[in-house]
Structures are given as structure tokens and as C-alpha cells.
């Protein structure tokens, strides 16, 4: 009889226990913002890049980017080895481009060699449209567009289109509206900039102003009305951005706020914060830029056609401004102040024609329409006009 032997099972062979091995970290990555007054070399050294390596990077970068032109608060990203060798560096030049420095290899002599390039950010451009209305709560073009979720650059760009047709400081009123067809530039789903504006429509006091962007025969883009006439006029309607307000108009009888007597006020007063830019309303030659008693710091410009414009109570003059200098339309002349006889910061803007003062707010009725597009270019212009106006109507629900 066979008897099965029963006993304890044989022990299993021991299995060695393993543990995760902590590998030594080989690199560090630093992300941050450029501090004030930093250069590329000081930024690298501050972030523990070997001084000799930092100098090599500066030399490598110089061919494509000025290493001393870093701007404060721009973002950067830096990857380095623990012994101070730079593996990669990225710096935001602007919203569209970044500088990239990457280690290529080390030469036979041990010197590091780098690949350097200015790289465009991947971005998406879409054509969009927005319509904004002037209301009691949003009484300026800026606040109207902010109410539609846009920032200040869009209404400023739109105002430039119609700067020869309407004074945004004095003429906007409740019920006016503005529409614009434009390119929106985004990166990773977030807006980074506005691109080109294509068409703008301003409805003001039952008048409709249209601006069409079109390249002229010289290849440069300009702005034209629906009939192909240039919107560029000899004079801008205002020497200031469109947020300031008119506090005093042209009149032959006004109680002077300082001297208390009745006298003529031969210009228009725009209330604005000290430092607000003041620009030339037309191309011309500096007749004077100096202190002028009650007028304070004043610029006088001489223009074609017997016109002069005067800019009073400035806090400062633009750098390099001097008698005899030619300036272009829109060029900076100085900044708003309250020098001379002034109770608060404002610009007193005046216009003369053949030596006689005329009202700045009515001057434009005397200015002829802009130059038209040549006849041979009209069909191309009309095709652009019709396409863009239809797209504006579709996207912004414009009345057309």
C-alpha cells in the first residue's frame, strides 16, 4: 500500500525587493520676467550661467538680436545644467516673436556653440466685426467698445480712419454707433493683438461715414469713402486723442475765468490730463515753439493755403522741436499742461486763416474732399468695397 506523504510545502526562492532609484537631476528650468535695466548677459549670470558661457551666448545672439535691448517685464525661460551650461533660452521679443538660443554642441576645445533664431509665435488670424453704440452710460468711443469686450486699441485705430471727418472730442452724441471689420490675432486661443482693419462705418447724427481700406497705385494702403475719395484731409479735426472734452468754444464774448473780464476766446479748449499727447493737425513748418506769456508754452505752425495753427498751455515740447522744422500731420508737438494763464490742465487750440482767427470746430466745412482713386483703379476698389461691406453686414449685423 502506497501512502502519500504529507508535509509542509517547499519554501519559494527569495525574490530581491527593488526600489525606485532617484536619478540625479541634470538640469534646472527657470521661468520669469526680465528685471529692470537687465541685459542678456546680466540676466544669464543672475540665473547661474557660467560667465564664459554667458559671454559666448551674447556673441552668438548679436547677429540677430541686440543683446542690450531686453525690455523689463517680458517673459523668459531658461534651461541650464547644474554646472552652469546653458541648454536653451527663450525671450519674448514682442507679441509676435521670441528669441530662441539652443546649445548645438561643444567644440574640440570645449567651447559651447549655439543655434540662435528669432522665431514667430504660432498664431491664428480671423476676420471679425463688432458694432458699438454711444449711450448715456458709455458716452465715448472707448467706453462703447470696452462694453463690447474690446480694448482701447480698436477704437483708437477706428478714430484715426475718420480723424479728418469728425472731432470725437466734441461731436459724438447718444445714438451714434461705429462698426469695424478687422483681423483678430490669437495664440493658443487667447487674443494677442489686432491685425489690419478692413472697413469702418460711423453713423453720426443721421450721417453715415464709410472708410474702406484699399492699396493705392503706390502699393501703400489708404482709407477711402464709398465713392473712392480719400479720407485724408489737409487738417485733422482735433490735435488730441478723442477722450478729452470741449470746455470752451470759439466766441467773441466770454468771461475770462482768471481775470474776470469779458474778452474774446479765439480757440477751442479741450480739457485733458497733463501729459496727453498733442499732435500737428496738418503738415507744416514750426513758426515758433517757446514761452508766450499768458499762453504759456505755445507752438505755432504755418501750413499751406495761408493757415496757421496754435497750441497753447503745453507742459512740454516734443524733443527736437525748433523754429523752421518741418513736421508731418499727426507728429507729436508737445503735451497738455496748464502753463501760463490757465485754471486747469487743457489745450487751447486755435486756427488762423490769412492772419484772422477762425473757429477750429467749423474749419472743416472749408476743406475740400480728398483726392479720388484713379478711374482705372475704381473697378478693383469697388470689388473690395462691396466684399468688405457685405462681410461687415453679415458679421456685425450692420444695417448696410
C-alpha positions, 0 to 999 in steps of 0.5 A: 500500500502506497501512502502519500506523504504529507508535509509542509510545502517547499519554501519559494526562492527569495525574490530581491525587493527593488526600489525606485532609484532617484536619478540625479537631476541634470538640469534646472528650468527657470521661468520669469520676467526680465528685471529692470535695466537687465541685459542678456548677459546680466540676466544669464549670470543672475540665473547661474550661467557660467560667465564664459558661457554667458559671454559666448551666448551674447556673441552668438545672439548679436547677429540677430538680436541686440543683446542690450535691448531686453525690455523689463517685464517680458517673459523668459525661460531658461534651461541650464545644467547644474554646472552652469551650461546653458541648454536653451533660452527663450525671450519674448521679443514682442507679441509676435516673436521670441528669441530662441538660443539652443546649445548645438554642441561643444567644440574640440576645445570645449567651447559651447556653440549655439543655434540662435533664431528669432522665431514667430509665435504660432498664431491664428488670424480671423476676420471679425466685426463688432458694432458699438453704440454711444449711450448715456452710460458709455458716452465715448468711443472707448467706453462703447467698445470696452462694453463690447469686450474690446480694448482701447486699441480698436477704437483708437485705430477706428478714430484715426480712419475718420480723424479728418471727418469728425472731432470725437472730442466734441461731436459724438452724441447718444445714438451714434454707433461705429462698426469695424471689420478687422483681423483678430490675432490669437495664440493658443486661443487667447487674443494677442493683438489686432491685425489690419482693419478692413472697413469702418462705418460711423453713423453720426447724427443721421450721417453715415461715414464709410472708410474702406481700406484699399492699396493705392497705385503706390502699393501703400494702403489708404482709407477711402469713402464709398465713392473712392475719395480719400479720407485724408484731409489737409487738417485733422479735426482735433490735435488730441486723442478723442477722450478729452472734452470741449470746455470752451468754444470759439466766441467773441464774448466770454468771461475770462475765468482768471481775470474776470473780464469779458474778452474774446476766446479765439480757440477751442479748449479741450480739457485733458490730463497733463501729459496727453499727447498733442499732435500737428493737425496738418503738415507744416513748418514750426513758426515758433515753439517757446514761452508766450506769456499768458499762453504759456508754452505755445507752438505755432505752425504755418501750413499751406493755403495761408493757415496757421495753427496754435497750441497753447498751455503745453507742459512740454515740447516734443524733443527736437522741436525748433523754429523752421522744422518741418513736421508731418500731420499727426507728429507729436508737438508737445503735451497738455499742461496748464502753463501760463494763464490757465485754471486747469490742465487743457489745450487751447487750440486755435486756427488762423486763416490769412492772419484772422482767427477762425473757429477750429470746430467749423474749419472743416466745412472749408476743406475740400474732399480728398483726392479720388482713386484713379478711374482705372483703379475704381473697378478693383476698389469697388470689388473690395468695397462691396466684399468688405461691406457685405462681410461687415453686414453679415458679421456685425449685423450692420444695417448696410 
